[in-house]
Amino acid sequence: MHIRVLGSAAGGGFPQWNCDSPRCRAARRGRLVSERRSQSSIAVSQDGHHWLLVNVSPDIRQQILDNTMLHPSGAVRSSGIAAIALMDSQIDHVTGLLMMRESYEPLSIYCTKRTEEDLRTGFPIFEMLSHYCRASVTHLPLDGHSIEPDETPGVRILPIPLTSKAPPYSRHRQDPRPGDNVGFVIDSPDTGKRAFYAPGLGEIDDRLSAWMASADIIMVDGTTWTDDEMSKVVGGKKTSRQMGHLPLTGEGGMLDVLADYPLARRILVHINNTNPVLDPESAERARLEAMGIEVSYDGMDIRF
């Protein structure tokens, strides 16, 4: 099984277009230029030809250009992207669908019923696409069963309901229920190994811990280092937990969680531009390295 990290940053990317914090400034013109990142997305394939795009960031056009396996091949109008799976209806995970409106065929999209409702009401991308290529939607099961998209042979994903928040424009925002946000367990039929992927993760219960314990590769939310990071760096009012992201540090933070799985390959995804781990020379990055925890980057290859 092959996973390619297309985008490793949180919403806004790194550097964010309107942010002049020290790290964003350095990413534009200083020593962190090589650490630039686009917004969160991965692609998954078993055969190396048919790819399942997991989330479609606003940066999808550049991500396709940067990853040759997604380029057109054969037909004049074609793509290595055979199907799309959405984990939620967040802007930074779905806006790129509008960039794919030139498709000659309806976009084959797998998502939960709750996500589809959001994308037909609060942020009606599916209705917009109906005037172009259209979207063919298949609901992801939430009953513990896996799904194997016909378009991507050999790729099997198991949706796991997560505790996180629906976006502000969702009518589900104040009524969280299973299906607002999911993680994926990705199995490799060749090796029997398993990856767990959850770029948005606000809370970890015993059920979720069991799935993480079963994984050989754990790719999880690394949005912020501290819960109050946004307010300290850019003056934001919400904490990381209030936004539905478990911070890396603090009591019960993601580093405490990951310490329980020392035998797995542990990779942080969805890194916010305020997070000090984006600086390879920081004490925070050194702490991760001492724990054997990796920071994802655009173009990262994972095979299992």
FENTA-V938483 format. One record per helix or strand of 2 or more residues. SS is the DSSP state (a for helix, b for strand). FROM is the first residue (numbers start at 0). TO is the last residue. Records with the same first field share a line. If there is no record, write none. Layout:
# FENTA-V938483
SS->FROM-TO ; FROM-TO
This chain:
# FENTA-V938483
b->1-6 ; 40-44 ; 50-53 ; 80-84 ; 106-110 ; 134-138 ; 155-160 ; 181-186 ; 193-197 ; 216-220 ; 264-268 ; 292-294 ; 300-302
a->21-28 ; 32-34 ; 59-65 ; 67-69 ; 90-99 ; 112-117 ; 124-128 ; 205-212 ; 228-233 ; 253-257 ; 275-277 ; 282-290
